[in-house]
Amino acid sequence: MKNPVRFLMHLPVPWVFVLAYLLGVALERVHHGTISPRAAQVSTIVGGVLFVVGAGIAGWGLVLFRKAKTTTVPGKSSAKLVTCGPYRFTRNPMYVGLTIAYLGEAALLKQIWPVVVLPFMIAYLNWTVIPVEEGKLVEAFQDEYEQYRARVRRWF
């Protein structure tokens, strides 16, 4: 039987983040809580920092892919194996960056439900999207990718 969430593979991954966040926003509207003014101020500051850092990491990864003229579409064959910049520390800096930015957005907007939804979205990436991407990378780059995978972690 086919994986029922594989239909999301047709969406660019940033849109999967957006859809997960919107689901969290819908839940937030139904189950909204309040926080103290001091906690709101801290949430705004921390959220802003997280959002900027996350967007920077994701953007850096994207720029390196563009420079290498390789694809960002899951399931498509890559033209080049990118291992520099943030790819020295994580095999998925765009996903790491988007996750950090997502948490920043939730903190900026003082929303908890998008954070509750996030682990499900990360599980989807980890067990559905990334294995497909890694399979394509093994096909395209064989030993070079296996060596890279042995020295650099999937997430952090």
Phi and psi in radians as a Rosetta constraint file:
Dihedral C 1 N 2 CA 2 C 2 CIRCULARHARMONIC -1.258 0.35
Dihedral N 2 CA 2 C 2 N 3 CIRCULARHARMONIC 2.627 0.35
Dihedral C 2 N 3 CA 3 C 3 CIRCULARHARMONIC -1.151 0.35
Dihedral N 3 CA 3 C 3 N 4 CIRCULARHARMONIC 2.122 0.35
Dihedral C 3 N 4 CA 4 C 4 CIRCULARHARMONIC -1.151 0.35
Dihedral N 4 CA 4 C 4 N 5 CIRCULARHARMONIC -0.353 0.35
Dihedral C 4 N 5 CA 5 C 5 CIRCULARHARMONIC -1.662 0.35
Dihedral N 5 CA 5 C 5 N 6 CIRCULARHARMONIC 0.041 0.35
Dihedral C 5 N 6 CA 6 C 6 CIRCULARHARMONIC -1.114 0.35
Dihedral N 6 CA 6 C 6 N 7 CIRCULARHARMONIC -0.354 0.35
Dihedral C 6 N 7 CA 7 C 7 CIRCULARHARMONIC -1.013 0.35
Dihedral N 7 CA 7 C 7 N 8 CIRCULARHARMONIC -0.465 0.35
Dihedral C 7 N 8 CA 8 C 8 CIRCULARHARMONIC -1.189 0.35
Dihedral N 8 CA 8 C 8 N 9 CIRCULARHARMONIC -0.285 0.35
Dihedral C 8 N 9 CA 9 C 9 CIRCULARHARMONIC -1.092 0.35
Dihedral N 9 CA 9 C 9 N 10 CIRCULARHARMONIC -0.326 0.35
Dihedral C 9 N 10 CA 10 C 10 CIRCULARHARMONIC -1.416 0.35
Dihedral N 10 CA 10 C 10 N 11 CIRCULARHARMONIC -0.159 0.35
Dihedral C 10 N 11 CA 11 C 11 CIRCULARHARMONIC -1.712 0.35
Dihedral N 11 CA 11 C 11 N 12 CIRCULARHARMONIC 2.453 0.35
Dihedral C 11 N 12 CA 12 C 12 CIRCULARHARMONIC -1.045 0.35
Dihedral N 12 CA 12 C 12 N 13 CIRCULARHARMONIC 2.458 0.35
Dihedral C 12 N 13 CA 13 C 13 CIRCULARHARMONIC -0.964 0.35
Dihedral N 13 CA 13 C 13 N 14 CIRCULARHARMONIC -0.663 0.35
Dihedral C 13 N 14 CA 14 C 14 CIRCULARHARMONIC -0.990 0.35
Dihedral N 14 CA 14 C 14 N 15 CIRCULARHARMONIC -0.554 0.35
Dihedral C 14 N 15 CA 15 C 15 CIRCULARHARMONIC -1.244 0.35
Dihedral N 15 CA 15 C 15 N 16 CIRCULARHARMONIC -0.510 0.35
Dihedral C 15 N 16 CA 16 C 16 CIRCULARHARMONIC -1.152 0.35
Dihedral N 16 CA 16 C 16 N 17 CIRCULARHARMONIC -0.690 0.35
Dihedral C 16 N 17 CA 17 C 17 CIRCULARHARMONIC -1.072 0.35
Dihedral N 17 CA 17 C 17 N 18 CIRCULARHARMONIC -0.769 0.35
Dihedral C 17 N 18 CA 18 C 18 CIRCULARHARMONIC -1.087 0.35
Dihedral N 18 CA 18 C 18 N 19 CIRCULARHARMONIC -0.805 0.35
Dihedral C 18 N 19 CA 19 C 19 CIRCULARHARMONIC -1.096 0.35
Dihedral N 19 CA 19 C 19 N 20 CIRCULARHARMONIC -0.738 0.35
Dihedral C 19 N 20 CA 20 C 20 CIRCULARHARMONIC -1.076 0.35
Dihedral N 20 CA 20 C 20 N 21 CIRCULARHARMONIC -0.750 0.35
Dihedral C 20 N 21 CA 21 C 21 CIRCULARHARMONIC -1.117 0.35
Dihedral N 21 CA 21 C 21 N 22 CIRCULARHARMONIC -0.749 0.35
Dihedral C 21 N 22 CA 22 C 22 CIRCULARHARMONIC -1.106 0.35
Dihedral N 22 CA 22 C 22 N 23 CIRCULARHARMONIC -0.628 0.35
Dihedral C 22 N 23 CA 23 C 23 CIRCULARHARMONIC -1.080 0.35
Dihedral N 23 CA 23 C 23 N 24 CIRCULARHARMONIC -0.758 0.35
Dihedral C 23 N 24 CA 24 C 24 CIRCULARHARMONIC -1.071 0.35
Dihedral N 24 CA 24 C 24 N 25 CIRCULARHARMONIC -0.694 0.35
Dihedral C 24 N 25 CA 25 C 25 CIRCULARHARMONIC -1.108 0.35
Dihedral N 25 CA 25 C 25 N 26 CIRCULARHARMONIC -0.723 0.35
Dihedral C 25 N 26 CA 26 C 26 CIRCULARHARMONIC -1.075 0.35
Dihedral N 26 CA 26 C 26 N 27 CIRCULARHARMONIC -0.761 0.35
Dihedral C 26 N 27 CA 27 C 27 CIRCULARHARMONIC -1.142 0.35
Dihedral N 27 CA 27 C 27 N 28 CIRCULARHARMONIC -0.633 0.35
Dihedral C 27 N 28 CA 28 C 28 CIRCULARHARMONIC -1.077 0.35
Dihedral N 28 CA 28 C 28 N 29 CIRCULARHARMONIC -0.680 0.35
Dihedral C 28 N 29 CA 29 C 29 CIRCULARHARMONIC -1.124 0.35
Dihedral N 29 CA 29 C 29 N 30 CIRCULARHARMONIC -0.579 0.35
Dihedral C 29 N 30 CA 30 C 30 CIRCULARHARMONIC -1.424 0.35
Dihedral N 30 CA 30 C 30 N 31 CIRCULARHARMONIC -0.682 0.35
Dihedral C 30 N 31 CA 31 C 31 CIRCULARHARMONIC -2.145 0.35
Dihedral N 31 CA 31 C 31 N 32 CIRCULARHARMONIC 1.002 0.35
Dihedral C 31 N 32 CA 32 C 32 CIRCULARHARMONIC -1.418 0.35
Dihedral N 32 CA 32 C 32 N 33 CIRCULARHARMONIC 2.367 0.35
Dihedral C 32 N 33 CA 33 C 33 CIRCULARHARMONIC -1.974 0.35
Dihedral N 33 CA 33 C 33 N 34 CIRCULARHARMONIC -3.142 0.35
Dihedral C 33 N 34 CA 34 C 34 CIRCULARHARMONIC -2.201 0.35
Dihedral N 34 CA 34 C 34 N 35 CIRCULARHARMONIC 2.717 0.35
Dihedral C 34 N 35 CA 35 C 35 CIRCULARHARMONIC -2.274 0.35
Dihedral N 35 CA 35 C 35 N 36 CIRCULARHARMONIC 2.822 0.35
Dihedral C 35 N 36 CA 36 C 36 CIRCULARHARMONIC -1.194 0.35
Dihedral N 36 CA 36 C 36 N 37 CIRCULARHARMONIC 2.766 0.35
Dihedral C 36 N 37 CA 37 C 37 CIRCULARHARMONIC -1.025 0.35
Dihedral N 37 CA 37 C 37 N 38 CIRCULARHARMONIC -0.675 0.35
Dihedral C 37 N 38 CA 38 C 38 CIRCULARHARMONIC -1.139 0.35
Dihedral N 38 CA 38 C 38 N 39 CIRCULARHARMONIC -0.785 0.35
Dihedral C 38 N 39 CA 39 C 39 CIRCULARHARMONIC -1.114 0.35
Dihedral N 39 CA 39 C 39 N 40 CIRCULARHARMONIC -0.629 0.35
Dihedral C 39 N 40 CA 40 C 40 CIRCULARHARMONIC -1.120 0.35
Dihedral N 40 CA 40 C 40 N 41 CIRCULARHARMONIC -0.697 0.35
Dihedral C 40 N 41 CA 41 C 41 CIRCULARHARMONIC -1.141 0.35
Dihedral N 41 CA 41 C 41 N 42 CIRCULARHARMONIC -0.794 0.35
Dihedral C 41 N 42 CA 42 C 42 CIRCULARHARMONIC -1.106 0.35
Dihedral N 42 CA 42 C 42 N 43 CIRCULARHARMONIC -0.733 0.35
Dihedral C 42 N 43 CA 43 C 43 CIRCULARHARMONIC -1.045 0.35
Dihedral N 43 CA 43 C 43 N 44 CIRCULARHARMONIC -0.696 0.35
Dihedral C 43 N 44 CA 44 C 44 CIRCULARHARMONIC -1.134 0.35
Dihedral N 44 CA 44 C 44 N 45 CIRCULARHARMONIC -0.790 0.35
Dihedral C 44 N 45 CA 45 C 45 CIRCULARHARMONIC -1.152 0.35
Dihedral N 45 CA 45 C 45 N 46 CIRCULARHARMONIC -0.895 0.35
Dihedral C 45 N 46 CA 46 C 46 CIRCULARHARMONIC -1.074 0.35
Dihedral N 46 CA 46 C 46 N 47 CIRCULARHARMONIC -0.744 0.35
Dihedral C 46 N 47 CA 47 C 47 CIRCULARHARMONIC -1.063 0.35
Dihedral N 47 CA 47 C 47 N 48 CIRCULARHARMONIC -0.749 0.35
Dihedral C 47 N 48 CA 48 C 48 CIRCULARHARMONIC -1.091 0.35
Dihedral N 48 CA 48 C 48 N 49 CIRCULARHARMONIC -0.767 0.35
Dihedral C 48 N 49 CA 49 C 49 CIRCULARHARMONIC -1.109 0.35
Dihedral N 49 CA 49 C 49 N 50 CIRCULARHARMONIC -0.843 0.35
Dihedral C 49 N 50 CA 50 C 50 CIRCULARHARMONIC -1.049 0.35
Dihedral N 50 CA 50 C 50 N 51 CIRCULARHARMONIC -0.751 0.35
Dihedral C 50 N 51 CA 51 C 51 CIRCULARHARMONIC -1.085 0.35
Dihedral N 51 CA 51 C 51 N 52 CIRCULARHARMONIC -0.810 0.35
Dihedral C 51 N 52 CA 52 C 52 CIRCULARHARMONIC -1.135 0.35
Dihedral N 52 CA 52 C 52 N 53 CIRCULARHARMONIC -0.789 0.35
Dihedral C 52 N 53 CA 53 C 53 CIRCULARHARMONIC -1.087 0.35
Dihedral N 53 CA 53 C 53 N 54 CIRCULARHARMONIC -0.829 0.35
Dihedral C 53 N 54 CA 54 C 54 CIRCULARHARMONIC -1.078 0.35
Dihedral N 54 CA 54 C 54 N 55 CIRCULARHARMONIC -0.792 0.35
Dihedral C 54 N 55 CA 55 C 55 CIRCULARHARMONIC -1.109 0.35
Dihedral N 55 CA 55 C 55 N 56 CIRCULARHARMONIC -0.643 0.35
Dihedral C 55 N 56 CA 56 C 56 CIRCULARHARMONIC -1.120 0.35
Dihedral N 56 CA 56 C 56 N 57 CIRCULARHARMONIC -0.789 0.35
Dihedral C 56 N 57 CA 57 C 57 CIRCULARHARMONIC -1.113 0.35
Dihedral N 57 CA 57 C 57 N 58 CIRCULARHARMONIC -0.844 0.35
Dihedral C 57 N 58 CA 58 C 58 CIRCULARHARMONIC -1.078 0.35
Dihedral N 58 CA 58 C 58 N 59 CIRCULARHARMONIC -0.747 0.35
Dihedral C 58 N 59 CA 59 C 59 CIRCULARHARMONIC -1.126 0.35
Dihedral N 59 CA 59 C 59 N 60 CIRCULARHARMONIC -0.698 0.35
Dihedral C 59 N 60 CA 60 C 60 CIRCULARHARMONIC -1.055 0.35
Dihedral N 60 CA 60 C 60 N 61 CIRCULARHARMONIC -0.812 0.35
Dihedral C 60 N 61 CA 61 C 61 CIRCULARHARMONIC -1.051 0.35
Dihedral N 61 CA 61 C 61 N 62 CIRCULARHARMONIC -0.746 0.35
Dihedral C 61 N 62 CA 62 C 62 CIRCULARHARMONIC -1.125 0.35
Dihedral N 62 CA 62 C 62 N 63 CIRCULARHARMONIC -0.756 0.35
Dihedral C 62 N 63 CA 63 C 63 CIRCULARHARMONIC -1.049 0.35
Dihedral N 63 CA 63 C 63 N 64 CIRCULARHARMONIC -0.743 0.35
Dihedral C 63 N 64 CA 64 C 64 CIRCULARHARMONIC -1.121 0.35
Dihedral N 64 CA 64 C 64 N 65 CIRCULARHARMONIC -0.665 0.35
Dihedral C 64 N 65 CA 65 C 65 CIRCULARHARMONIC -1.126 0.35
Dihedral N 65 CA 65 C 65 N 66 CIRCULARHARMONIC -0.754 0.35
Dihedral C 65 N 66 CA 66 C 66 CIRCULARHARMONIC -1.091 0.35
Dihedral N 66 CA 66 C 66 N 67 CIRCULARHARMONIC -0.761 0.35
Dihedral C 66 N 67 CA 67 C 67 CIRCULARHARMONIC -1.086 0.35
Dihedral N 67 CA 67 C 67 N 68 CIRCULARHARMONIC -0.632 0.35
Dihedral C 67 N 68 CA 68 C 68 CIRCULARHARMONIC -1.392 0.35
Dihedral N 68 CA 68 C 68 N 69 CIRCULARHARMONIC -0.123 0.35
Dihedral C 68 N 69 CA 69 C 69 CIRCULARHARMONIC 0.968 0.35
Dihedral N 69 CA 69 C 69 N 70 CIRCULARHARMONIC 0.833 0.35
Dihedral C 69 N 70 CA 70 C 70 CIRCULARHARMONIC -2.102 0.35
Dihedral N 70 CA 70 C 70 N 71 CIRCULARHARMONIC 2.911 0.35
Dihedral C 70 N 71 CA 71 C 71 CIRCULARHARMONIC -1.461 0.35
Dihedral N 71 CA 71 C 71 N 72 CIRCULARHARMONIC 2.652 0.35
Dihedral C 71 N 72 CA 72 C 72 CIRCULARHARMONIC -1.946 0.35
Dihedral N 72 CA 72 C 72 N 73 CIRCULARHARMONIC 0.142 0.35
Dihedral C 72 N 73 CA 73 C 73 CIRCULARHARMONIC -1.580 0.35
Dihedral N 73 CA 73 C 73 N 74 CIRCULARHARMONIC 2.099 0.35
Dihedral C 73 N 74 CA 74 C 74 CIRCULARHARMONIC -1.005 0.35
Dihedral N 74 CA 74 C 74 N 75 CIRCULARHARMONIC 2.391 0.35
Dihedral C 74 N 75 CA 75 C 75 CIRCULARHARMONIC 1.568 0.35
Dihedral N 75 CA 75 C 75 N 76 CIRCULARHARMONIC -0.205 0.35
Dihedral C 75 N 76 CA 76 C 76 CIRCULARHARMONIC -1.624 0.35
Dihedral N 76 CA 76 C 76 N 77 CIRCULARHARMONIC 2.590 0.35
Dihedral C 76 N 77 CA 77 C 77 CIRCULARHARMONIC -1.282 0.35
Dihedral N 77 CA 77 C 77 N 78 CIRCULARHARMONIC 2.368 0.35
Dihedral C 77 N 78 CA 78 C 78 CIRCULARHARMONIC -1.433 0.35
Dihedral N 78 CA 78 C 78 N 79 CIRCULARHARMONIC 2.548 0.35
Dihedral C 78 N 79 CA 79 C 79 CIRCULARHARMONIC -1.472 0.35
Dihedral N 79 CA 79 C 79 N 80 CIRCULARHARMONIC -0.464 0.35
Dihedral C 79 N 80 CA 80 C 80 CIRCULARHARMONIC -2.613 0.35
Dihedral N 80 CA 80 C 80 N 81 CIRCULARHARMONIC 2.554 0.35
Dihedral C 80 N 81 CA 81 C 81 CIRCULARHARMONIC -1.558 0.35
Dihedral N 81 CA 81 C 81 N 82 CIRCULARHARMONIC 2.008 0.35
Dihedral C 81 N 82 CA 82 C 82 CIRCULARHARMONIC -1.621 0.35
Dihedral N 82 CA 82 C 82 N 83 CIRCULARHARMONIC 2.120 0.35
Dihedral C 82 N 83 CA 83 C 83 CIRCULARHARMONIC -2.274 0.35
Dihedral N 83 CA 83 C 83 N 84 CIRCULARHARMONIC 0.178 0.35
Dihedral C 83 N 84 CA 84 C 84 CIRCULARHARMONIC -1.802 0.35
Dihedral N 84 CA 84 C 84 N 85 CIRCULARHARMONIC 3.117 0.35
Dihedral C 84 N 85 CA 85 C 85 CIRCULARHARMONIC 1.068 0.35
Dihedral N 85 CA 85 C 85 N 86 CIRCULARHARMONIC -2.374 0.35
Dihedral C 85 N 86 CA 86 C 86 CIRCULARHARMONIC -1.190 0.35
Dihedral N 86 CA 86 C 86 N 87 CIRCULARHARMONIC -0.262 0.35
Dihedral C 86 N 87 CA 87 C 87 CIRCULARHARMONIC -1.242 0.35
Dihedral N 87 CA 87 C 87 N 88 CIRCULARHARMONIC -0.118 0.35
Dihedral C 87 N 88 CA 88 C 88 CIRCULARHARMONIC -1.326 0.35
Dihedral N 88 CA 88 C 88 N 89 CIRCULARHARMONIC -0.370 0.35
Dihedral C 88 N 89 CA 89 C 89 CIRCULARHARMONIC -1.926 0.35
Dihedral N 89 CA 89 C 89 N 90 CIRCULARHARMONIC -0.465 0.35
Dihedral C 89 N 90 CA 90 C 90 CIRCULARHARMONIC -2.598 0.35
Dihedral N 90 CA 90 C 90 N 91 CIRCULARHARMONIC 2.481 0.35
Dihedral C 90 N 91 CA 91 C 91 CIRCULARHARMONIC -1.327 0.35
Dihedral N 91 CA 91 C 91 N 92 CIRCULARHARMONIC -0.177 0.35
Dihedral C 91 N 92 CA 92 C 92 CIRCULARHARMONIC -2.326 0.35
Dihedral N 92 CA 92 C 92 N 93 CIRCULARHARMONIC 1.010 0.35
Dihedral C 92 N 93 CA 93 C 93 CIRCULARHARMONIC -1.134 0.35
Dihedral N 93 CA 93 C 93 N 94 CIRCULARHARMONIC -0.479 0.35
Dihedral C 93 N 94 CA 94 C 94 CIRCULARHARMONIC -1.163 0.35
Dihedral N 94 CA 94 C 94 N 95 CIRCULARHARMONIC -0.709 0.35
Dihedral C 94 N 95 CA 95 C 95 CIRCULARHARMONIC -1.224 0.35
Dihedral N 95 CA 95 C 95 N 96 CIRCULARHARMONIC -0.698 0.35
Dihedral C 95 N 96 CA 96 C 96 CIRCULARHARMONIC -1.068 0.35
Dihedral N 96 CA 96 C 96 N 97 CIRCULARHARMONIC -0.831 0.35
Dihedral C 96 N 97 CA 97 C 97 CIRCULARHARMONIC -1.081 0.35
Dihedral N 97 CA 97 C 97 N 98 CIRCULARHARMONIC -0.761 0.35
Dihedral C 97 N 98 CA 98 C 98 CIRCULARHARMONIC -1.121 0.35
Dihedral N 98 CA 98 C 98 N 99 CIRCULARHARMONIC -0.627 0.35
Dihedral C 98 N 99 CA 99 C 99 CIRCULARHARMONIC -1.152 0.35
Dihedral N 99 CA 99 C 99 N 100 CIRCULARHARMONIC -0.770 0.35
Dihedral C 99 N 100 CA 100 C 100 CIRCULARHARMONIC -1.126 0.35
Dihedral N 100 CA 100 C 100 N 101 CIRCULARHARMONIC -0.756 0.35
Dihedral C 100 N 101 CA 101 C 101 CIRCULARHARMONIC -1.094 0.35
Dihedral N 101 CA 101 C 101 N 102 CIRCULARHARMONIC -0.694 0.35
Dihedral C 101 N 102 CA 102 C 102 CIRCULARHARMONIC -1.018 0.35
Dihedral N 102 CA 102 C 102 N 103 CIRCULARHARMONIC -0.825 0.35
Dihedral C 102 N 103 CA 103 C 103 CIRCULARHARMONIC -1.113 0.35
Dihedral N 103 CA 103 C 103 N 104 CIRCULARHARMONIC -0.654 0.35
Dihedral C 103 N 104 CA 104 C 104 CIRCULARHARMONIC -1.098 0.35
Dihedral N 104 CA 104 C 104 N 105 CIRCULARHARMONIC -0.757 0.35
Dihedral C 104 N 105 CA 105 C 105 CIRCULARHARMONIC -1.064 0.35
Dihedral N 105 CA 105 C 105 N 106 CIRCULARHARMONIC -0.773 0.35
Dihedral C 105 N 106 CA 106 C 106 CIRCULARHARMONIC -1.077 0.35
Dihedral N 106 CA 106 C 106 N 107 CIRCULARHARMONIC -0.711 0.35
Dihedral C 106 N 107 CA 107 C 107 CIRCULARHARMONIC -1.185 0.35
Dihedral N 107 CA 107 C 107 N 108 CIRCULARHARMONIC -0.739 0.35
Dihedral C 107 N 108 CA 108 C 108 CIRCULARHARMONIC -1.022 0.35
Dihedral N 108 CA 108 C 108 N 109 CIRCULARHARMONIC -0.706 0.35
Dihedral C 108 N 109 CA 109 C 109 CIRCULARHARMONIC -1.600 0.35
Dihedral N 109 CA 109 C 109 N 110 CIRCULARHARMONIC 0.036 0.35
Dihedral C 109 N 110 CA 110 C 110 CIRCULARHARMONIC 0.952 0.35
Dihedral N 110 CA 110 C 110 N 111 CIRCULARHARMONIC 0.855 0.35
Dihedral C 110 N 111 CA 111 C 111 CIRCULARHARMONIC -2.056 0.35
Dihedral N 111 CA 111 C 111 N 112 CIRCULARHARMONIC 2.276 0.35
Dihedral C 111 N 112 CA 112 C 112 CIRCULARHARMONIC -1.668 0.35
Dihedral N 112 CA 112 C 112 N 113 CIRCULARHARMONIC -0.593 0.35
Dihedral C 112 N 113 CA 113 C 113 CIRCULARHARMONIC -1.119 0.35
Dihedral N 113 CA 113 C 113 N 114 CIRCULARHARMONIC -0.637 0.35
Dihedral C 113 N 114 CA 114 C 114 CIRCULARHARMONIC -1.050 0.35
Dihedral N 114 CA 114 C 114 N 115 CIRCULARHARMONIC -0.561 0.35
Dihedral C 114 N 115 CA 115 C 115 CIRCULARHARMONIC -1.206 0.35
Dihedral N 115 CA 115 C 115 N 116 CIRCULARHARMONIC -0.624 0.35
Dihedral C 115 N 116 CA 116 C 116 CIRCULARHARMONIC -1.150 0.35
Dihedral N 116 CA 116 C 116 N 117 CIRCULARHARMONIC -0.616 0.35
Dihedral C 116 N 117 CA 117 C 117 CIRCULARHARMONIC -1.317 0.35
Dihedral N 117 CA 117 C 117 N 118 CIRCULARHARMONIC -0.505 0.35
Dihedral C 117 N 118 CA 118 C 118 CIRCULARHARMONIC -0.927 0.35
Dihedral N 118 CA 118 C 118 N 119 CIRCULARHARMONIC -0.780 0.35
Dihedral C 118 N 119 CA 119 C 119 CIRCULARHARMONIC -1.033 0.35
Dihedral N 119 CA 119 C 119 N 120 CIRCULARHARMONIC -0.558 0.35
Dihedral C 119 N 120 CA 120 C 120 CIRCULARHARMONIC -1.196 0.35
Dihedral N 120 CA 120 C 120 N 121 CIRCULARHARMONIC -0.671 0.35
Dihedral C 120 N 121 CA 121 C 121 CIRCULARHARMONIC -1.202 0.35
Dihedral N 121 CA 121 C 121 N 122 CIRCULARHARMONIC -0.709 0.35
Dihedral C 121 N 122 CA 122 C 122 CIRCULARHARMONIC -1.139 0.35
Dihedral N 122 CA 122 C 122 N 123 CIRCULARHARMONIC -0.685 0.35
Dihedral C 122 N 123 CA 123 C 123 CIRCULARHARMONIC -1.047 0.35
Dihedral N 123 CA 123 C 123 N 124 CIRCULARHARMONIC -0.741 0.35
Dihedral C 123 N 124 CA 124 C 124 CIRCULARHARMONIC -1.038 0.35
Dihedral N 124 CA 124 C 124 N 125 CIRCULARHARMONIC -0.818 0.35
Dihedral C 124 N 125 CA 125 C 125 CIRCULARHARMONIC -1.064 0.35
Dihedral N 125 CA 125 C 125 N 126 CIRCULARHARMONIC -0.826 0.35
Dihedral C 125 N 126 CA 126 C 126 CIRCULARHARMONIC -1.166 0.35
Dihedral N 126 CA 126 C 126 N 127 CIRCULARHARMONIC -0.656 0.35
Dihedral C 126 N 127 CA 127 C 127 CIRCULARHARMONIC -1.876 0.35
Dihedral N 127 CA 127 C 127 N 128 CIRCULARHARMONIC -0.139 0.35
Dihedral C 127 N 128 CA 128 C 128 CIRCULARHARMONIC -2.115 0.35
Dihedral N 128 CA 128 C 128 N 129 CIRCULARHARMONIC -1.004 0.35
Dihedral C 128 N 129 CA 129 C 129 CIRCULARHARMONIC -1.268 0.35
Dihedral N 129 CA 129 C 129 N 130 CIRCULARHARMONIC -0.939 0.35
Dihedral C 129 N 130 CA 130 C 130 CIRCULARHARMONIC -1.074 0.35
Dihedral N 130 CA 130 C 130 N 131 CIRCULARHARMONIC -0.734 0.35
Dihedral C 130 N 131 CA 131 C 131 CIRCULARHARMONIC -1.036 0.35
Dihedral N 131 CA 131 C 131 N 132 CIRCULARHARMONIC -0.633 0.35
Dihedral C 131 N 132 CA 132 C 132 CIRCULARHARMONIC -1.139 0.35
Dihedral N 132 CA 132 C 132 N 133 CIRCULARHARMONIC -0.805 0.35
Dihedral C 132 N 133 CA 133 C 133 CIRCULARHARMONIC -1.073 0.35
Dihedral N 133 CA 133 C 133 N 134 CIRCULARHARMONIC -0.775 0.35
Dihedral C 133 N 134 CA 134 C 134 CIRCULARHARMONIC -1.149 0.35
Dihedral N 134 CA 134 C 134 N 135 CIRCULARHARMONIC -0.625 0.35
Dihedral C 134 N 135 CA 135 C 135 CIRCULARHARMONIC -1.056 0.35
Dihedral N 135 CA 135 C 135 N 136 CIRCULARHARMONIC -0.745 0.35
Dihedral C 135 N 136 CA 136 C 136 CIRCULARHARMONIC -1.145 0.35
Dihedral N 136 CA 136 C 136 N 137 CIRCULARHARMONIC -0.663 0.35
Dihedral C 136 N 137 CA 137 C 137 CIRCULARHARMONIC -1.192 0.35
Dihedral N 137 CA 137 C 137 N 138 CIRCULARHARMONIC -0.668 0.35
Dihedral C 137 N 138 CA 138 C 138 CIRCULARHARMONIC -1.105 0.35
Dihedral N 138 CA 138 C 138 N 139 CIRCULARHARMONIC -0.769 0.35
Dihedral C 138 N 139 CA 139 C 139 CIRCULARHARMONIC -1.031 0.35
Dihedral N 139 CA 139 C 139 N 140 CIRCULARHARMONIC -0.772 0.35
Dihedral C 139 N 140 CA 140 C 140 CIRCULARHARMONIC -1.374 0.35
Dihedral N 140 CA 140 C 140 N 141 CIRCULARHARMONIC -0.658 0.35
Dihedral C 140 N 141 CA 141 C 141 CIRCULARHARMONIC -2.117 0.35
Dihedral N 141 CA 141 C 141 N 142 CIRCULARHARMONIC -0.042 0.35
Dihedral C 141 N 142 CA 142 C 142 CIRCULARHARMONIC 0.686 0.35
Dihedral N 142 CA 142 C 142 N 143 CIRCULARHARMONIC -2.002 0.35
Dihedral C 142 N 143 CA 143 C 143 CIRCULARHARMONIC -1.065 0.35
Dihedral N 143 CA 143 C 143 N 144 CIRCULARHARMONIC -0.642 0.35
Dihedral C 143 N 144 CA 144 C 144 CIRCULARHARMONIC -1.035 0.35
Dihedral N 144 CA 144 C 144 N 145 CIRCULARHARMONIC -0.760 0.35
Dihedral C 144 N 145 CA 145 C 145 CIRCULARHARMONIC -1.235 0.35
Dihedral N 145 CA 145 C 145 N 146 CIRCULARHARMONIC -0.682 0.35
Dihedral C 145 N 146 CA 146 C 146 CIRCULARHARMONIC -1.073 0.35
Dihedral N 146 CA 146 C 146 N 147 CIRCULARHARMONIC -0.692 0.35
Dihedral C 146 N 147 CA 147 C 147 CIRCULARHARMONIC -1.164 0.35
Dihedral N 147 CA 147 C 147 N 148 CIRCULARHARMONIC -0.736 0.35
Dihedral C 147 N 148 CA 148 C 148 CIRCULARHARMONIC -1.083 0.35
Dihedral N 148 CA 148 C 148 N 149 CIRCULARHARMONIC -0.800 0.35
Dihedral C 148 N 149 CA 149 C 149 CIRCULARHARMONIC -1.094 0.35
Dihedral N 149 CA 149 C 149 N 150 CIRCULARHARMONIC -0.577 0.35
Dihedral C 149 N 150 CA 150 C 150 CIRCULARHARMONIC -1.228 0.35
Dihedral N 150 CA 150 C 150 N 151 CIRCULARHARMONIC -0.479 0.35
Dihedral C 150 N 151 CA 151 C 151 CIRCULARHARMONIC -1.814 0.35
Dihedral N 151 CA 151 C 151 N 152 CIRCULARHARMONIC -0.261 0.35
Dihedral C 151 N 152 CA 152 C 152 CIRCULARHARMONIC -2.169 0.35
Dihedral N 152 CA 152 C 152 N 153 CIRCULARHARMONIC 2.289 0.35
Dihedral C 152 N 153 CA 153 C 153 CIRCULARHARMONIC -1.257 0.35
Dihedral N 153 CA 153 C 153 N 154 CIRCULARHARMONIC 2.740 0.35
Dihedral C 153 N 154 CA 154 C 154 CIRCULARHARMONIC -1.112 0.35
Dihedral N 154 CA 154 C 154 N 155 CIRCULARHARMONIC -0.799 0.35
Dihedral C 154 N 155 CA 155 C 155 CIRCULARHARMONIC -1.916 0.35
Dihedral N 155 CA 155 C 155 N 156 CIRCULARHARMONIC -1.244 0.35
